[in-house]
Amino acid sequence: MANEQVLIADALKSLGYLLVDIEREGRGLLRVTIENIDFERPIDITDCEKVSR
């Protein structure tokens, strides 16, 4: 999971986000918690859509 975490963190950083947490659940669900890299505004649905693609 450490390599996976680094890959996800790098991808998020390139989009302007920080990786806060990763949770792996059953049926292939991967839940990623993010924060804006500049902490100037809260995460909204647009951010979630951007990161999920």
TADALIN-V356769 format. One record per helix or strand of 3 or more residues. SS is the DSSP state (2 for helix, 1 for strand). FROM is the first residue (numbers start at 0). LEN is the number of residues. If there is no record, write none. Layout:
SS&FROM&LEN + SS&FROM&LEN
//
This chain:
2&1&14 + 1&16&8 + 1&29&7 + 2&44&8
//
